[in-house]
């Protein structure tokens, strides 16, 4: 992974680590932190290293807090690509097979929508540490209340995210 980081930094292109399913998240975060430390040491000006985060996980806001803390500790700015979630069915099935008392993901779409907006707001509230990167060209469907959409949009946000938040705000 470090070789990929070095090549991406030299070419000034983005490299995103996927946060993966809940079962692999801790391992992904250990790898991610080790890479952040090396990026800070060898390529501190490179702003293309980041993490894709699953907004449907119940601990997604905690994950954003952790990533923000890492960025500030190592004095780098990290790219965070927020996705609604790609492993929902597998997460539910695994929790059922293990007989877990709770699911690690939100089980209702409107809860995931609210989580997505809360996560987007948290990312936009920490422009010194992270910058959001959206995989979508259009905003996701929104619940009836958009109280999570930040107002006003921070001026340091990327243009795609600024457009996303403005679209969310306009729909509320």
Phi and psi restraints in degrees (value plus and minus 20) as a CYANA .aco file:
   2 UNK   PHI     -82.5   -42.5
   2 UNK   PSI     -57.4   -17.4
   3 UNK   PHI     -80.3   -40.3
   3 UNK   PSI     -60.6   -20.6
   4 UNK   PHI     -84.2   -44.2
   4 UNK   PSI     -62.1   -22.1
   5 UNK   PHI     -79.9   -39.9
   5 UNK   PSI     -65.0   -25.0
   6 UNK   PHI     -82.0   -42.0
   6 UNK   PSI     -62.5   -22.5
   7 UNK   PHI     -87.3   -47.3
   7 UNK   PSI     -61.2   -21.2
   8 UNK   PHI     -85.3   -45.3
   8 UNK   PSI     -62.2   -22.2
   9 UNK   PHI     -84.0   -44.0
   9 UNK   PSI     -63.1   -23.1
  10 UNK   PHI     -82.9   -42.9
  10 UNK   PSI     -55.5   -15.5
  11 UNK   PHI    -108.7   -68.7
  11 UNK   PSI     -24.1    15.9
  12 UNK   PHI      33.3    73.3
  12 UNK   PSI      28.8    68.8
  13 UNK   PHI    -138.7   -98.7
  13 UNK   PSI     142.8   182.8
  14 UNK   PHI     -98.6   -58.6
  14 UNK   PSI     127.0   167.0
  15 UNK   PHI    -156.3  -116.3
  15 UNK   PSI      98.9   138.9
  16 UNK   PHI    -133.8   -93.8
  16 UNK   PSI     108.7   148.7
  17 UNK   PHI    -111.9   -71.9
  17 UNK   PSI     112.7   152.7
  18 UNK   PHI    -101.2   -61.2
  18 UNK   PSI     112.7   152.7
  19 UNK   PHI     -90.7   -50.7
  19 UNK   PSI     -35.0     5.0
  20 UNK   PHI      42.7    82.7
  20 UNK   PSI    -193.2  -153.2
  21 UNK   PHI     -89.7   -49.7
  21 UNK   PSI     146.4   186.4
  22 UNK   PHI     -75.6   -35.6
  22 UNK   PSI     -62.2   -22.2
  23 UNK   PHI     -83.0   -43.0
  23 UNK   PSI     -46.1    -6.1
  24 UNK   PHI    -124.9   -84.9
  24 UNK   PSI     -20.2    19.8
  25 UNK   PHI     -81.8   -41.8
  25 UNK   PSI     -65.9   -25.9
  26 UNK   PHI     -79.4   -39.4
  26 UNK   PSI     -64.8   -24.8
  27 UNK   PHI     -82.9   -42.9
  27 UNK   PSI     -63.8   -23.8
  28 UNK   PHI     -80.0   -40.0
  28 UNK   PSI     -60.2   -20.2
  29 UNK   PHI     -90.3   -50.3
  29 UNK   PSI     -55.1   -15.1
  30 UNK   PHI     -84.2   -44.2
  30 UNK   PSI     -65.3   -25.3
  31 UNK   PHI     -82.4   -42.4
  31 UNK   PSI     -65.1   -25.1
  32 UNK   PHI     -79.7   -39.7
  32 UNK   PSI     -66.2   -26.2
  33 UNK   PHI     -83.7   -43.7
  33 UNK   PSI     -60.4   -20.4
  34 UNK   PHI     -81.0   -41.0
  34 UNK   PSI     -59.8   -19.8
  35 UNK   PHI     -90.3   -50.3
  35 UNK   PSI     -58.5   -18.5
  36 UNK   PHI     -79.6   -39.6
  36 UNK   PSI     -62.9   -22.9
  37 UNK   PHI     -80.7   -40.7
  37 UNK   PSI     -62.6   -22.6
  38 UNK   PHI     -90.4   -50.4
  38 UNK   PSI     -58.8   -18.8
  39 UNK   PHI     -81.3   -41.3
  39 UNK   PSI     -65.0   -25.0
  40 UNK   PHI     -80.2   -40.2
  40 UNK   PSI     -57.6   -17.6
  41 UNK   PHI     -96.0   -56.0
  41 UNK   PSI     -62.4   -22.4
  42 UNK   PHI    -122.7   -82.7
  42 UNK   PSI     -47.5    -7.5
  43 UNK   PHI    -160.0  -120.0
  43 UNK   PSI      37.0    77.0
  44 UNK   PHI     -83.7   -43.7
  44 UNK   PSI     -43.7    -3.7
  45 UNK   PHI    -105.7   -65.7
  45 UNK   PSI     -31.8     8.2
  46 UNK   PHI     -92.6   -52.6
  46 UNK   PSI     103.7   143.7
  47 UNK   PHI    -127.0   -87.0
  47 UNK   PSI      -1.1    38.9
  48 UNK   PHI    -122.0   -82.0
  48 UNK   PSI     -14.6    25.4
  49 UNK   PHI    -112.2   -72.2
  49 UNK   PSI     116.5   156.5
  50 UNK   PHI    -184.4  -144.4
  50 UNK   PSI    -192.1  -152.1
  51 UNK   PHI    -154.4  -114.4
  51 UNK   PSI     118.0   158.0
  52 UNK   PHI    -112.5   -72.5
  52 UNK   PSI     108.4   148.4
  53 UNK   PHI    -137.4   -97.4
  53 UNK   PSI     120.2   160.2
  54 UNK   PHI    -110.6   -70.6
  54 UNK   PSI      89.2   129.2
  55 UNK   PHI     -90.4   -50.4
  55 UNK   PSI     -35.4     4.6
  56 UNK   PHI    -102.4   -62.4
  56 UNK   PSI     -27.2    12.8
  57 UNK   PHI     -97.8   -57.8
  57 UNK   PSI     122.5   162.5
  58 UNK   PHI     -88.2   -48.2
  58 UNK   PSI     -37.2     2.8
  59 UNK   PHI    -126.4   -86.4
  59 UNK   PSI       3.0    43.0
  60 UNK   PHI     -82.9   -42.9
  60 UNK   PSI     -58.4   -18.4
  61 UNK   PHI     -86.3   -46.3
  61 UNK   PSI     -57.7   -17.7
  62 UNK   PHI     -83.1   -43.1
  62 UNK   PSI     -58.4   -18.4
  63 UNK   PHI     -82.4   -42.4
  63 UNK   PSI     -62.8   -22.8
  64 UNK   PHI     -82.7   -42.7
  64 UNK   PSI     -61.8   -21.8
  65 UNK   PHI     -80.0   -40.0
  65 UNK   PSI     -60.9   -20.9
  66 UNK   PHI     -84.7   -44.7
  66 UNK   PSI     -65.5   -25.5
  67 UNK   PHI     -85.6   -45.6
  67 UNK   PSI     -59.5   -19.5
  68 UNK   PHI     -81.9   -41.9
  68 UNK   PSI     -63.1   -23.1
  69 UNK   PHI     -81.8   -41.8
  69 UNK   PSI     -63.4   -23.4
  70 UNK   PHI     -79.9   -39.9
  70 UNK   PSI     -66.8   -26.8
  71 UNK   PHI     -79.5   -39.5
  71 UNK   PSI     -63.4   -23.4
  72 UNK   PHI     -89.8   -49.8
  72 UNK   PSI     -59.6   -19.6
  73 UNK   PHI     -81.3   -41.3
  73 UNK   PSI     -63.4   -23.4
  74 UNK   PHI    -114.0   -74.0
  74 UNK   PSI     -19.1    20.9
  75 UNK   PHI      36.0    76.0
  75 UNK   PSI      29.0    69.0
  76 UNK   PHI    -149.6  -109.6
  76 UNK   PSI     142.7   182.7
  77 UNK   PHI    -130.4   -90.4
  77 UNK   PSI     104.1   144.1
  78 UNK   PHI    -126.9   -86.9
  78 UNK   PSI     124.0   164.0
  79 UNK   PHI    -105.8   -65.8
  79 UNK   PSI     112.6   152.6
  80 UNK   PHI    -144.2  -104.2
  80 UNK   PSI      95.1   135.1
  81 UNK   PHI    -118.0   -78.0
  81 UNK   PSI      92.6   132.6
  82 UNK   PHI    -111.2   -71.2
  82 UNK   PSI     103.2   143.2
  83 UNK   PHI    -144.3  -104.3
  83 UNK   PSI     133.4   173.4
  84 UNK   PHI     -87.3   -47.3
  84 UNK   PSI     -54.2   -14.2
  85 UNK   PHI     118.5   158.5
  85 UNK   PSI     114.7   154.7
  86 UNK   PHI    -130.8   -90.8
  86 UNK   PSI     -26.8    13.2
  87 UNK   PHI    -141.4  -101.4
  87 UNK   PSI       3.4    43.4
  88 UNK   PHI     -75.9   -35.9
  88 UNK   PSI     -71.7   -31.7
  89 UNK   PHI     -79.1   -39.1
  89 UNK   PSI     -64.9   -24.9
  90 UNK   PHI     -85.1   -45.1
  90 UNK   PSI     -57.4   -17.4
  91 UNK   PHI     -84.5   -44.5
  91 UNK   PSI     -63.5   -23.5
  92 UNK   PHI     -84.5   -44.5
  92 UNK   PSI     -68.0   -28.0
  93 UNK   PHI     -80.6   -40.6
  93 UNK   PSI     -64.5   -24.5
  94 UNK   PHI     -83.0   -43.0
  94 UNK   PSI     -63.9   -23.9
  95 UNK   PHI     -82.1   -42.1
  95 UNK   PSI     -58.8   -18.8
  96 UNK   PHI     -87.3   -47.3
  96 UNK   PSI     -63.7   -23.7
  97 UNK   PHI     -82.3   -42.3
  97 UNK   PSI     -56.8   -16.8
  98 UNK   PHI    -102.4   -62.4
  98 UNK   PSI     -27.7    12.3
  99 UNK   PHI      47.9    87.9
  99 UNK   PSI      10.6    50.6
 100 UNK   PHI     -87.0   -47.0
 100 UNK   PSI     125.4   165.4
 101 UNK   PHI     -93.2   -53.2
 101 UNK   PSI     -39.9     0.1
 102 UNK   PHI    -157.7  -117.7
 102 UNK   PSI     134.5   174.5
 103 UNK   PHI    -107.6   -67.6
 103 UNK   PSI     127.0   167.0
 104 UNK   PHI    -102.3   -62.3
 104 UNK   PSI     -20.1    19.9
 105 UNK   PHI    -149.2  -109.2
 105 UNK   PSI     137.9   177.9
 106 UNK   PHI     -90.2   -50.2
 106 UNK   PSI     117.4   157.4
 107 UNK   PHI    -120.7   -80.7
 107 UNK   PSI     -23.7    16.3
 108 UNK   PHI    -137.9   -97.9
 108 UNK   PSI     115.2   155.2
 109 UNK   PHI     -76.3   -36.3
 109 UNK   PSI     -61.4   -21.4
 110 UNK   PHI     -86.4   -46.4
 110 UNK   PSI     -47.8    -7.8
 111 UNK   PHI     -90.0   -50.0
 111 UNK   PSI     -59.0   -19.0
 112 UNK   PHI     -84.9   -44.9
 112 UNK   PSI     -60.0   -20.0
 113 UNK   PHI     -80.3   -40.3
 113 UNK   PSI     -65.1   -25.1
 114 UNK   PHI     -85.6   -45.6
 114 UNK   PSI     -61.4   -21.4
 115 UNK   PHI     -80.9   -40.9
 115 UNK   PSI     -62.2   -22.2
 116 UNK   PHI     -78.9   -38.9
 116 UNK   PSI     -65.7   -25.7
 117 UNK   PHI     -87.5   -47.5
 117 UNK   PSI     -59.6   -19.6
 118 UNK   PHI     -83.5   -43.5
 118 UNK   PSI     -61.7   -21.7
 119 UNK   PHI     -85.6   -45.6
 119 UNK   PSI     -63.4   -23.4
 120 UNK   PHI     -80.0   -40.0
 120 UNK   PSI     -62.6   -22.6
 121 UNK   PHI     -82.5   -42.5
 121 UNK   PSI     -63.5   -23.5
 122 UNK   PHI     -83.3   -43.3
 122 UNK   PSI     -59.8   -19.8
 123 UNK   PHI     -85.2   -45.2
 123 UNK   PSI     -64.9   -24.9
 124 UNK   PHI     -89.2   -49.2
 124 UNK   PSI     -39.9     0.1
 125 UNK   PHI    -102.8   -62.8
 125 UNK   PSI     -25.2    14.8
 126 UNK   PHI    -146.1  -106.1
 126 UNK   PSI      36.1    76.1
 127 UNK   PHI     -86.7   -46.7
 127 UNK   PSI     -37.1     2.9
 128 UNK   PHI     -93.7   -53.7
 128 UNK   PSI     -42.5    -2.5
 129 UNK   PHI    -132.4   -92.4
 129 UNK   PSI     -57.1   -17.1
 130 UNK   PHI    -156.9  -116.9
 130 UNK   PSI     139.2   179.2
 131 UNK   PHI    -154.9  -114.9
 131 UNK   PSI     114.2   154.2
 132 UNK   PHI     -96.2   -56.2
 132 UNK   PSI     125.7   165.7
 133 UNK   PHI    -151.4  -111.4
 133 UNK   PSI      96.8   136.8
 134 UNK   PHI    -116.5   -76.5
 134 UNK   PSI     114.2   154.2
 135 UNK   PHI    -100.7   -60.7
 135 UNK   PSI     -21.4    18.6
 136 UNK   PHI    -129.8   -89.8
 136 UNK   PSI     131.8   171.8
 137 UNK   PHI    -116.8   -76.8
 137 UNK   PSI     -33.1     6.9
 138 UNK   PHI    -147.5  -107.5
 138 UNK   PSI     130.9   170.9
 139 UNK   PHI     -84.6   -44.6
 139 UNK   PSI     130.5   170.5
 140 UNK   PHI     -90.5   -50.5
 140 UNK   PSI     141.9   181.9
 141 UNK   PHI     -77.4   -37.4
 141 UNK   PSI     119.9   159.9
 142 UNK   PHI    -131.3   -91.3
 142 UNK   PSI     128.5   168.5
 143 UNK   PHI     -89.9   -49.9
 143 UNK   PSI     148.0   188.0
 144 UNK   PHI     -76.3   -36.3
 144 UNK   PSI     -51.2   -11.2
 145 UNK   PHI    -129.0   -89.0
 145 UNK   PSI     109.5   149.5
 146 UNK   PHI    -130.4   -90.4
 146 UNK   PSI      18.9    58.9
 147 UNK   PHI     -83.2   -43.2
 147 UNK   PSI     -35.6     4.4
 148 UNK   PHI    -101.6   -61.6
 148 UNK   PSI     -40.7    -0.7
 149 UNK   PHI     -87.4   -47.4
 149 UNK   PSI     104.4   144.4
 150 UNK   PHI     -88.4   -48.4
 150 UNK   PSI     123.0   163.0
 151 UNK   PHI    -158.6  -118.6
 151 UNK   PSI     106.3   146.3
 152 UNK   PHI     -98.2   -58.2
 152 UNK   PSI     150.9   190.9
 153 UNK   PHI     -91.6   -51.6
 153 UNK   PSI     108.5   148.5
 154 UNK   PHI     -78.1   -38.1
 154 UNK   PSI     118.1   158.1
 155 UNK   PHI     -87.9   -47.9
 155 UNK   PSI     -39.5     0.5
 156 UNK   PHI    -106.5   -66.5
 156 UNK   PSI     -18.9    21.1
 157 UNK   PHI     -92.0   -52.0
 157 UNK   PSI     131.8   171.8
 158 UNK   PHI     -88.0   -48.0
 158 UNK   PSI     139.6   179.6
 159 UNK   PHI     -83.6   -43.6
 159 UNK   PSI     -57.4   -17.4
 160 UNK   PHI     -85.0   -45.0
 160 UNK   PSI     -60.5   -20.5
 161 UNK   PHI     -92.8   -52.8
 161 UNK   PSI     -56.6   -16.6
 162 UNK   PHI     -80.5   -40.5
 162 UNK   PSI     -64.5   -24.5
 163 UNK   PHI     -84.0   -44.0
 163 UNK   PSI     -59.1   -19.1
 164 UNK   PHI     -82.5   -42.5
 164 UNK   PSI     -68.1   -28.1
 165 UNK   PHI     -86.1   -46.1
 165 UNK   PSI     -60.3   -20.3
 166 UNK   PHI     -81.6   -41.6
 166 UNK   PSI     -60.3   -20.3
 167 UNK   PHI     -85.2   -45.2
 167 UNK   PSI     -60.8   -20.8
 168 UNK   PHI     -81.5   -41.5
 168 UNK   PSI     -66.4   -26.4
 169 UNK   PHI     -82.5   -42.5
 169 UNK   PSI     -60.7   -20.7
 170 UNK   PHI     -86.7   -46.7
 170 UNK   PSI     -48.8    -8.8
 171 UNK   PHI    -101.7   -61.7
 171 UNK   PSI     -32.0     8.0
